[in-house]
Each structure stands twice: as C-alpha cells, then as structure tokens.
Amino acid sequence: MATHRQRQVSVLTMNTFAFTVCFAVWVMFSIIGIPIKSALKLNETQFGILAATPILSGSLIRLPLGMWTDKYGGRVVFFVLMLCTIIPIYLVSAATEYWQFLLLGLFIGLAGGSFSVGISYTARWFTKARQGLAMGIFGAGNAGAAVTKFLAPSLVVAYGWQTVPRVYAAAMTVTALLFWLFTFTEHSHKVGSSVTIKDQLAALRDPRVWRYCQYYAIVFGGYVGLSLWMTKYYINEYGFGIRSAALMAAIFVLPSGVIRALGGWLSDRFGAHTVTCWVMWISGGCLFLLSLPKTALVVTTTNGPVSLNLGLNVWLFTALLFVVGIAWGFGKASVFKHISDEYPHNIGVISGIVGLVGGLGGFVLPIMFGALVDLTGVRSTAFMLLYGSTCVSLIWMYLALKKEKAPRKLKAADILE
C-alpha cells in the first residue's frame, strides 16, 4: 500500500511525463508541416492555419475538461483523453489533402487539452504552500515542444515525415498505459455532486479571471505560437536547414518549458504578482528589440553617403529570444499560482478558462504571423504583435493594482454599522 507521499510523487511524475508526450504531439505540425507546405504549395497564411489547427481544438476543450476533472477526477479524464488521440495521430501519416490534415489536426489537438486536466489533478495532491512548485514541475511538460524540435526533424530527414505521426501514436499508447498503472484516485479531490455547471461557470463574471486570461494568452499563447513558427522563421530569415533551424528554435522552446518549475518556486516564495510583473517588463523589453526589422540606411555625411545595414544577427536574435523564453516560463507558473491562491475550490474550471484563452492565443498568433508576413513582407511583425500585446498587459496590471490600492468608498450601510 503506497503512502500519501509516494502517491504524490507518482502522480506528479506521471502527470508531467504524460503532459510532455501530449505537448510534443500537439505541436508536431510545426515540423512535419514544413514538408507538407512544400508538397501542397501552401502560402504562409495556410501554413499558419495548418500549424495552429490542433491548438484551436486543444484550447476549446480545456474548459469542459477542467470541469470534468473537478467532477470525475483527473485520472480517468486524462486516461480517456489520451486514448482518444491515438488513432487520429496515426491517420495523419496517410493523409494527402489539405482538408484531411486540418480535420485530423482538430482531433490531435485534444492532446493539448491535457493541461487543464493535469494542472488541477496535480494541484489537489499538494498543500497551498507547495502548489506553485508542483504545478511548475507539471508545467515543465511544455518541454514536449522541444522533444518535437529534437526528434521530429531527424525522423523527417531519415525516414520521411510520415514516420513522425506513427512514432507519436505508439508513444501515446505506451504513455496512456503507464499513466493508468502508476496514478491514483482520491475521491475527496472531486467537487460535490450538488455543484452545477452554472455554479462552475459563475467564475466568468470575475474580472480577475479575464486579466489572468490576458496574461496567459501572452506567456503561454506566445510560447505556443513561436514554438510553431520559429523553425520556419530561422529557415527563411537566416537560411538554416530544417534540422539546424529546429535546434536553434529549441534554444527558446526547451528552457522556457523546463524553467517553469523554478517559476513555480519563485511564485511560492515572492508572490505571483511580483513574478508576473517582472516577466512582463523583461519580455516586453526583449520583444521591442526583436521587433526591429533589418534596415538598410543611407546617411549623408561630409564625405558622401554612407550605407548602414542595421538588424539583429542570428546570435543576438537567439539570445534575446532565449531571455523571452525564460521570462515566459516563469510567467506560465506565476499565472497559475494566482489561480491556486485565489480559487482553491474550483481550480479545474478556472484553469480551464484561463488555459482555453491562452491556448486560443497559440491558435490565433501563428495565423496572424503568417497574415502579417503576407501583407507586409516583414518577418519581424510577429514580434511587433507580441510587443503590443505585452504593453496591454502592463497597462492592465497597473490599472488593476491602482484600483486595489484605492480606498474603498463607504456606503450608507457601512456607516450605520
């Protein structure tokens, strides 16, 4: 009979492992989409839609999955979810038409909904003082995007892109079986049967929830969007091959996923608001620099015209992107520390709402990146968009803090008391 401590460790370990595999599957079109784009002669916007389609379904399903997790428990919901993705993943290897990839992408996207299941399932096994660290460790499963960056290009080059979904389908099958064998159910973690869907959705009227949604749309949505986009960005902007480009993109993807555990610990130690504030300021500064397009400037001097070529070389660009990834890794943890602190009794539904909006950010952004490039021809417009969104977060954060610190006006009832 396993002790409570052993169950905690086993659940956290298997949750993190399963989420890593699910996340790797969720973003696989960021790699296999490149040869598919070439074969089908897709433009940038069409590629963005292809890469983002799994993100759409994975985002929309997060709210109902969070509610079901509160109702039925994380173990059974997570297990069934993984089983539902295996056949669609495998069928991608047989697809030949654009619409087939989009349709299968919607089913594959269910894997991304695993976040709202696992984050709630994890949090309920730990005390409030340790929830930030535990959720941060679980959230490090975002590094599944880096697994795809490392593994998928080698499979594509060696055996063809069709091998990737076949390998991933097998991996998902094994993961689901291991998950069921090494996780546990604690009935006290479920909400009471008297709690209705209307009660759960009442949180939508809370303005704080929407503020956390906007934060998460940047730190997670931006992370997913760039994870899908950066391999192709390095190919087009700096002339790398697919394997080298994926490795360069992994410099952003991998640390941002793994560092989330440290972000959870910092949020436990210094508070979620402090960490989130620093995240927005640091990432905003880096995004501003990343937004600057390559520019050819002619300056008239006393000795004649002088041509200046301004822009970020690949190493400075990657260094700035690395810093953004680290900051967002902290931010992903701090946002959910806010949720566990303020909504301890309905973590599942709140995490579902916030995760849904954050995931939708990951869906919308690649499409907008592609559309902006098609419209302007400037690739750095992707970072301009992210910089503007970060500025919105900073303004909203300032206004919310100012409102919280403002003295409350006395009502007549308060004076009578």
N, C-alpha and C positions, 0 to 999 in steps of 0.2 A: 504494500500500500504506500503510494507516494505521499510525502509530506507536502504541506501547503507551499513551502519554499521550492521544493522540487517541481511542483506543478507550475508555479510562477515562471521558473526558468525555462521549463519545457514549452509552455505556451508562448512565451516571448520569443524563444529561439525558432520555433516552427512558424509562428506568425511572420517573423522577419524573413525567413527563408522563402516562405510561400509568396509573400508580397514581392520579394526580389524577382522571383520567376514570373509572376504576373506582370510586373512592370516591364521586364525585358520583352515579354510578348506584346504588351500594349504599344510599344514604340518601334516594333520591328519594321514597319513600313518606312521609317527614317533611313534604313539601309537598303532593304530589298526594293523600296520604291524608286531608287535611282536607276537600276537596270530596267525596271518596269516602265519608268518615264521614258527612257531611251527607246524601248521596244514599241511602246504605244504612241510615241511622238507627242507627249503631253507638254503643255506650256507651264510656266511657273505657278500660275493660279491652280491649274488642275493638279499639279504635284502637291501643292499645299493642301488641297481638299483631300487627296488620297492619304497623305500622311496624317491628316487631322481627323478623318472619319472615325477611327477607333476611339479617339479622345472624346468625341461627341457622345457616343453611347455609354462609354465608361463614366462620363460625367453625369449624364441624366439619371443613370441607375443608382448613383450614390445615395440620393435621398431615400428612396424606398429601401435600399439595402441597410442603411443606417437605422431606419425604423424597424425593419425585420430583425436586426441584430438586437435591439433593445427588447423586442417581443419574444424572439425564439432562441436567442443565444448565438454567439459568434461562431462556435464550432460547426454547427450544422449548416449555417448560411454560407460560410467560407468554403466548406467542402463541396456543397452543391454547385456553388458558383464556378469553382474550378472545373468540375465535371462538364458543365455546360459549354465550356470554351474549347474542349479538346478537338471535337470533330470540325468546327469551323476553322481552327488553326490549320489542321491538316489539309482541308479542302483548298486553301489558298494556293498550294503547290499545283493544283490542277486548273486554276483559273486562267483565262486567256483574254477576257474582255474587261474594259474599264469598269463597267457597271457591276461585274462579278466581284472585282476587288473591293468596290465600295460597299456592296451588300455584305460580303464576308467580314469586311472591316468593322461593320456595326456589331456583329456577333463577337468578334475578337475583342472589341472594346469593353465587353463585360468584365474582362480581367482587370481593367483599371478601376472598376467599382470596388475591388477588394480592399481599397484603402479605408473606406468608411466602415467596413466590417472589422478589419484588423485593428484600427486605431481604438475603436470602442471596446472590442474584445480584450485588447492589451490593457487599456487604462483601468478597467474594472478589476483587474487582478492585483493592482498596486495601490498603496496609500497615496493621499494627495501630495505628500512631501516628495514622493519618488515618481509620480506620474510623468513629470516632464522628461526625466531621463528615460523612463521605459518607453514612452511614446516616441522619443527621439531615436532610440535604438531601432524600434519598429520602422520608423520613417526612413531609416537609412536604407531600407529596401528600395528607395528611389534609385540606388546604385544599379538596379537592374537595367537602367538605361545604358550604363557603362558596360554591362555584360554584353548587351547587344552591339555596342560600338566595337568591343574587342573581338567577339566571337563571330558575329554575322558577316563582316567583310571577308574574313578568312574562308568561311564556308562558301560565300558567293564566288570568290576567285577560284577556289579549288574545285568545287562541285556544282556550281550554278546556284542561282537564287532560290530555286525550288527546294533545295535541301534545308534551308533555314526553317520554314514552317513545319517540315517533317520532324526535324530535331526538336523544335519547340513543343510540338504536340506530344512527343514521347516524354519530354521533360515535365510537362504539365501533368501527365498521367502519374508519373512516379511521385511528383510533389504532392498531389492530392491524396495518394495512398499513405505516404509518410505523415502527412498532416493529420489524417484521421487516427493513425496509430499512436501519435505522441502528443495529442492535445486532450483537454478535459472540459467538462461542462460543470459550471457552478450555477445552480438554479437561483441562488439569491441575487445573481447579476442581472436577471431579467426584470423588466418593469412589470407592475401588476396588470392583470387582465382587465382591470377597470379603466386603465388608461386608453383613451380612444385616439384614433388618428387625428381628430380635431384638436385634442389636447396636445399631441405631439407637434402639430403644425402651428400652434399658437406662437411659437418662437419666431415665426416670420414677421410678427409685428414689432419685434425688438430691434431698434435701430443699431444696437451694438453688433448684432449678428451680421447686418449688412456691411458694417465697417470692417469686420473681420473677413467678410467675403471679398471685399475690395483688396485688402492686404494680400489675401491668399491668391487672388487672381494674378497678382504680380509675382510673388515669391515662388508659387508652385506653377501657375499658368505660364509664367515667363520661362520657368525652368523646363517645362514640358515643350513649350513652343520652340525654344532654342535647341533643345535636345533633338527635335525633329528636323531642325533647319540647318544646324551648324556644319554637318558633314558636307552638304551640298554647297554651303557658303564658302568653306575652305577650298573646295574644288573649283568653284567659279571665280572667287576673289584672288586666291593665291596660287592656283594651278596645281594643287596636290592631286594624286591618285586617290581612289576610293579608300584603300587601306590606310594610307598616311593621313588622309583627311579625317577618317573616323578616329584614329588615335589622337590627333590634335583636338578634336571635339571632346574626346574623353577627358582631357585635362580640365574642362569645365564640368562635365557631367559627373564623373566619379567622385571628386572631392565634395561637390555640392550634396550628393546623396549621403556619403559616409559621415560628413561633419554634422549632420542633423542630430546625432546623439549628443555631441558636445553642446549644440544649441539648446537641447532639452535640459541639460545640466545647468547651463548658464541661466536659463529661464527660471529654474528652480531656485537658483542662488540669488539672482539680482532682480528678478521680476520680469514678467512677459513684456510689459510696456517698455521698459528700458532697452531690452534687447531689440524689440521691433523698431524702436526709434532709431537706434544706431544702424540697423540693417538698411532702412530706407535712405538715410543720409549717405552712407558709404556706397551703396549700389547706385544711387542717383548720380553721384559724382563720377563714377566709372562709366555709367551709361552715357553721360554727356560727352565724354571723350570718345567713346565708341561710336557715337552718332556722327562724328565729323567725317565727311566723305573725303576721298582722295581728291586733292585740288591742285591744279596747275595754275600758278600765279606769276604774272609778269609785272615786275616792279621797275619803273623808270628811274634810273639813277643818273648822276652827272657823267658817268662813264658809259651810259647807254642802258638798254633794257637788260634786266637780269631775271631769268626764269627760276622759279622756286616750285619744287614738287613737294606738296605737303600731304601727309597721311600717316597712318599707323603701319609700321612694318609688322610682319606676322608675329614676331616675338613680343612686341609691346602690346599688340592686339590680344594675344593669348594671355598675357599676364593680367591685363585689365579684366578679361573675361573670367579668368580664374578667381579674381577677387570678388566679382559679382556672384559667381557660383558659391563661394564660401559664405558670403553675406546672405544669400537666399537660403542656403542650407540652415543657417541659424534662424532665419525668419520663418521657415516652414515649421520649425519646432516651437517657436515662441507664439505663433498664432494659435496653435492647439493647446499650449499651456494656458492661454487666455480662456479657452473653451472649458478645459477641465477645472479651472478655478471658479468660473462663473456659472457653469451649467453641469454640476456633478451628477444630477439625477437623470439627465437626458443627453448624455454625451453622444449617443449614437445618432439621434436625429439632428443635433446641431452640427456635428462633424459631417453628416450627410449633406446638409445645406451648404456649409462652407466649402466642403470638398467638391460639391456639384458646381458651384460658381467658379472655384479655382480651376477645375477641370475644363469648364467651358472656356476659360481664358486660354488653356492649352489647345483647345479646338479652334477658337477664332483667330488666335495670333498667327499660326502658320499660313492660314488663308490670307490674312491681311498682309503678312510679309510678302507673299507672292504677288498679291494685287498691287502693292506699293512699288515693287520692283518692275512689274509690267507697266505701271503708269508712269513712273519717274525714271527708270533705268538706274537708280541709285540704290545699291545693296544695303548701305548703312541706314536706310529708312527704317529697317526693323528695329534698330536701337533708338532711333528718334521716337518711335511709337512707345517703346518701353520707358524711355526717359520721361515722356509726357505723363504716362500713367503713374510713375513714381512720384512725380510732383503733385498729382492729385491726392495720393496717399498722404504725403507730408502735410498738405493743406488740411485735409480731413482730420488727421491726427491732431494738429494744432487746434482746430476749432472744437474738437471733442474734449480735449484737455482743458481748454479755456472754459467750456461750458460746465465741466465737472468741478472746476475750482471756483466758479461764480457763486456768491452767496445765494442761498435759496430764499425766494420771496415768501414772507409769512402770509398765510391765508387766514381768513376770519376764524376758522375752526381752530387753528393753532393758537391764536390769541386768546380765545375763550378757554382753552385748556390751561 
